[in-house]
Amino acid sequence: MQRIRSHEALDAEKQRHEYLLLKISASWCNPCQIYTPIIESVSA
C-alpha cells in the first residue's frame, strides 16, 4: 500500500495503473479501523 498525499501523486498512479483501490480513513473512525486489515490484504 502506498500513501498518496497530493493530486499530482494520484494522477501519476492513475497513469501507471488501470484500476486503483483508494482507502480513506481516520484514526478515530472505528469502521475504518475494522476494515483496514481487509483492505490491506486485498491491495497486496
Buried (B, 14 or more C-beta within 10 A) or exposed (E): EEEBEEEEEEEEEEEEEEEEEEBEEEEEEEEBEEEBEEBEEEEE
